[in-house]
Amino acid sequence: MILTRASLAATVLLSFASSAMAKDFPVGFFGPLSGPAAAYGSESLSGAQFALEEINAGYLGADKIKLIPADDTASPGVAAQAVQRMIDVDDVVAVVGGSTSAGTAAAIEVTKEAKVPQLSPLAVDSALTQARNPWFARIAQSSTAWAERTAEWLKNNKGARSAYLLARNDNFGVPLAEAFERKAKEIGLELKGRIAYEPSSREFKPTLASVASANPDYLVLWGYYTEAGLMAKQMAEMQIKLPFYVGSAIGIDQFRDIAGPAAEGTYGLLYYLAGSIETDAGKHFVQKWNERYHRAPTQYEGMGYDAMYVLAGAMKRAAASGGVTKQKIRDEIFSTREFQGATGPITILPNGDAERPLPMAELVGGKVKLDTLLH
């Protein structure tokens, strides 16, 4: 009896000690959760929260991650303020975000100053990593990679001889347009014109008339899904029949809602396409998501999911090497090699960029269908 009580007491004490050593690590998340760019932030947040349920079920042992989300409304100023508040008030050990290049650019100045690791699931502007900020990395490929893969696909896979560029006049659209133009010149793809439009623009018919008069083989857009939908719709109203590349907008329901029947036949390069990754991790994610939501995950949900797992993996390795600190999390993020994510294998390069597959897709019969998986 005495031994039994002693054993019970020891078990209780051990359990208490283990519980006392378990930690909740605060991690910030920011992106547009409202407004015209809300799909980017809200969907990547949903993916991150889905991953967090799995992670907090034992991936980090007894430790857990407490996610602190903030809506930056796609405003750089709001993004910077939100991240500063996470650092000052919540004492976050890392930040996941942003979901737009402009918001991310504002936030990295804050995280760099505070020496807090920041991992973006979606921001693509090449300038974000050209400065080699040691506290910033992303799992999305850079705008240069996106643009170059698109130009090569047009020339090599579609036999295009010419293209016309329309680009959102900000640090999302302009870097993509510039990289596309450089690659097009290199591979002999004629550029019949390039127009930058203001992000607030909603009437595109005069611009589209100029495109039609140039008669390119393809119209290429580097913009957000709202503009892509309006352009597709207005092209149909003007009876302009050109193959239309709309980037990641092809995978967004709101694009198809705005464009209506004109969305049919459009092309786009996606961050991720459910079903295109035939690995155990890829299959597990799609299966579990379908079981919960009775639909396939979107590209942004997949990216949010993998961003959280890349961060959690870094934290797990940091814990195994002596303790979870901001510096160690940062070091382990940058040591990520061939991480088997739901969206494909991910490697973080020394400058914070990522290597990963990119699916080119077409909208056929109202469904997004894989055209080619680009590496």
N, C-alpha and C positions, 0 to 999 in steps of 0.2 A: 504493500500500500504506500509506504513512504517513497519507494522508488518510483511508483506510478505518479505520485504527486510531484516529485522532483522533476520527472521527465516532462510532465504537463507544464510545470512552471518554466522549465527551460525552453519548451516549445513556444510558450506565450511570449517570453522575453525575446527569443530569436525573431518571432513574427513581428514584434513591436519594433525591434532594431531595424529589421529589413524595411518596414513601413516608414520608419523615421528617416532612413537613408534615401528612400525614393524621392525623386524631385519632379516638379512640374516646371518645364522650361517654357517661358513665354516667347512666342514667335509671332512677329507681325505679318500681316497680309494687306496689300493695298492694290486697288485697281478700280476702274469705273463700275460701280454697282447700280448706277442709275444714269439716265440720259441716253443720247443716241449711240454711245459706244458701250452700253451696259453689258452686251453679250460677252465681250472680252473679259471683263472682270468677274461678272456673276458666274459665268460658266467655269472659269478657271478656279474660282473659289469653291464651287461645288465639287470639282475634282479633288482639290486639296483636302476638303473636309471628308470626302469619301476615303481617301488614303489615310487620313488621320485616324479614322475609326479602326483601321487595320493596324496601324503603327502603335496606337495606344492600347492595343490588345496583347502586347507583349514583345513587339519588335525591338523596343529599347529596354527590355527587361521590366523592372518595376517603374522605371521613369516614364514620364508622359510629356507630350507637347501640348501646351495651351495656345490655341490660335486666336490672335487678336486682329480681326478684320477692320478695314476702313475703306470708305467710299471716297475716291478722289475725283469723281465726276468727270474724269478725263481732263482735269485741270492741273497743269504742272505746279502751280502755287499751292493748291489744296493737297497735292501729293506730298510736297516737301513738308508742309505743316503736319500732315498726318504721321509721317515717318518720324519727324522730330518729337512729336508727342509720344509715339510708341517707345522711343529711346529714353526720353526724359521721365515719363510717368510709369510706363510698364516695364522698363528695363529689359527690353527684348534681347535675346541672345543672337537673333538673326531676323532677317526680313525677307519675305517672299513677295516679289513684285518688281516692277509694275507690269501692267498689261498693255500699256501703250508706250511708245518710245519717248514721247514728250514727258510724260509723268515719270518715267524711269530716269530720264536725264536729270530732272530736278531732284529726285530722291537720292541719287548716288552721291551728290555733293554732301548731303546730310550724313549718309552712312559712312562715307569715306572719312569725314571729319571725326565722327564718333568711333571709328574702327569697329563697325558692326557689319558682319557679312551679309550681302544682299544677293539673292538669286532670283532672276526674272524668268517666268515661264514663257513669255510671249514677245518681249521687246526685241526688235530686229535691227535698229539703226546701227550701222557699222561703227559710227563715231563713239558709241558707248564703250567699246572695248579698245579702240585705237589709243586711248590715253593710258592704257594698261593700269587701270585702277586696281590695286591688289585686293580690294574688298568687294568687287563686283564680278559676278559671272552670270551666265544664262544658259538655259537648256535649248533655246531656240537658235537656229542658225542665223547668221548675220544677213543683213539686207544684200550684201555683195553675193553671198552664196545663193540666196533666193533668186536674185536677178540673173546671175550667170546661168544657173540651172534652167531657168525659163527660156532664155535666149537660145541655149543649146538645144533644148527640147523642140522649140519652134523650128529651128533649122534642120536638125537631124531626124527628129521623129515625125514632124508634120510637113517637111519639105517646103517651109515658108521661105520666100525670097525677100519679103519686106514686112515692116510693121510700123504702126503709128502709136506713139506713147502719150497717155494722159496720166498726169501725176498730181496727187494732192500736194499743195504747196506748204509742206511742213517737214519735220525731220523723220517722218515715216515715208512719205512719197518721194521726196527729192533724192535721198540716197539710193533708193531702189531704181529710180529712173536713170541716175547717173551711172550706176553699175551696169544696168542693162545696156545703156548706150555704148559704154566701153566694150563690153563683150560682143555686142552686135557688130561693131566696127571690126573687131578682131576676127570674127568668124565669117564675115561677108554677108551679114544680114542687113539689108538696106533699111535705114530709118527714114520714113517719109515725112515725119513731123513729130514735134513734141510740144505739148501744151501743159503748163502748170495751172491748176485752178485753185481757188481759195476754199478752205475747208467748209465755209458757210454756204457755198454755192449749191443751188438746187435746180436751176434751169440750165440745161446743157445743150439745148438744140442748136444754137449757133456754133458751138464747138464741134458738135457731131456732124454738122453740115460740112465743116472744113475737113474733117476726117474722111467723110464719104467722097469728097471731091479729089482727095489724094489717092483713093482706091488702093489701100494697102491689103496685103494678104490677111493680116491679123490686126485687130485693135487690142492693145495691151494697156490695162489700167493698174496703177498703183494707188489705191485709195481704200476707204472704208466701205463697209457693206451697204450703208445707206446710199452713198453716191453711186455705187455699182448697180444697185437696184433701180435707181432713178434713170441712170444712163441706159440700161437695158430696155426699160419701159419706153423711154423717149425714142430710142433707136427704132423700136417696133412701130411706134406711132408715125415715125418719119419714113417707114418702110426701108430702112437701111439694113441690108443683109450682109453682115461681116462676121466672121468668126471672132468671138469676144472672149479675151482672157481677163478674169476678174479677181485673180489671186485667191486668198483664203475665204473671200465672200461666198464662194460657191458652196461652202459647207455650213452656211448660217441660214437658219429658217427665215429670219427677218429679210435677208436678201431676196429669197424666193417669194416672200409675201409681197414685197414692194414691186419686184419685177413682174410678177404674175407669169403668164405663159412665155414671156420673153426670156425668162431664165433658162429655158430649155436649150441645150446645146452649148452652154457656156463652159469654159474651161477654167481651172484654177489649181494652183499649187497650195497644198494644205500643210499645216503643222503635223497633222495626224489624221488618218482615216481608219475607223474601226474595221477590223477584219483584215487589214493589210499586213499586220505583224504576226507571223505564224510561229511565235515562240511561246513557251509556257507562260511567261509573264504577260504577253499580249493576249493570249487566250483567257487567262485567269481574270484579267481586268474586264474584258468584254462580257464574259460569262456572269461575273458578280454584279456588274452594272445592269445587265439585262434582267437578272433575277430581282433586283431592287426596283428598277424604273420601267421595265418592260419596253425598253428601246435601247438602241446603240448609243454609246457615249459620243459626244461631239469632240471636235478637235481640241477645243479649249479645255474641256473637262479632262481629256487625256493629258494635256500638258500640265494642268494644275496638279493632277494626280502624281505625275512623274517628278515635278518640281519638289513636291513635299517628300517623296521617297528619296530623291537625291540628297536633300537636306538631312533627312532622318538617317540615311546611310552615313553621311559625314559625321553626324553626332554620335552614332553608334561606334564608329572607328575612333573618334576622339575619346569616348568613354573608355574604350579598351586600351588606349595608350596613355592613360593617366588622369583623365578628367575632361569634362565638357566646358571649354572656355570659348570665347568669341574667336580668339586667334586660332585655336585648334580646329574649330568648325570651319573657319575660312581655309585653313591649310588642307583639310580633308575634302572640302568641296573641289578644290583645285587638283586634288589627286584622283578624282573620279575618272576611271578608265573602263570603257566597255560595260557600263552599268546596264543591266538587262531590264530596261524599263518597259512599261506597257506600250509605249509609243515607238519602241525600237531601242537598239543599243545607243548609249549616250556616253561620249567622252568629252570632258572639259579640257580645253587647250590652255597653254600657259598664259594667254592674254585674256582668258575668261570666256572666249567663244566656245561653241559646241560643234561636235561632229555627230550627225545623226541622219537617218534616212528622211526623204521628203516625198510624199505621194502626190503625183500629178493626177488630177481627176477630171471627169466630164459629167455634166448633169444630163442624164438620159432617162426619159420617162418619169421625171420628177425625183429620181434617185441619183445620189452621188456614186459614180462608178469609177473604180481605179483604172487609170490609163497606163501609168508607168510609175514604179517606185524608183526614185532617183537617189543616188548615193554620191 
